[in-house]
């Protein structure tokens, strides 16, 4: 795992933790953030906005599949792909 990916995960983790009222200790990079109820549909819209603004990528309708957003790891991988890394 390179430094860029670690930086992306760190930013995502900080964002997820700052936006949830749940038990922050139970959230890992593998936690299924929507299935576990950490984020709901409004949280999804918020994280999409955060990703686009923070990482300078455009999220297309075709990108809106569960696999891209199910966990911090999945989101970081999605961002890396969109940035061509």
Secondary structure as GFF3:
##gff-version 3
##sequence-region A 1 85
A	DSSP	alpha_helix	3	19	.	.	.	ID=ss1
A	DSSP	three_ten_helix	24	26	.	.	.	ID=ss2
A	DSSP	alpha_helix	41	55	.	.	.	ID=ss3
A	DSSP	three_ten_helix	61	63	.	.	.	ID=ss4
A	DSSP	alpha_helix	66	69	.	.	.	ID=ss5
A	DSSP	alpha_helix	72	82	.	.	.	ID=ss6
###
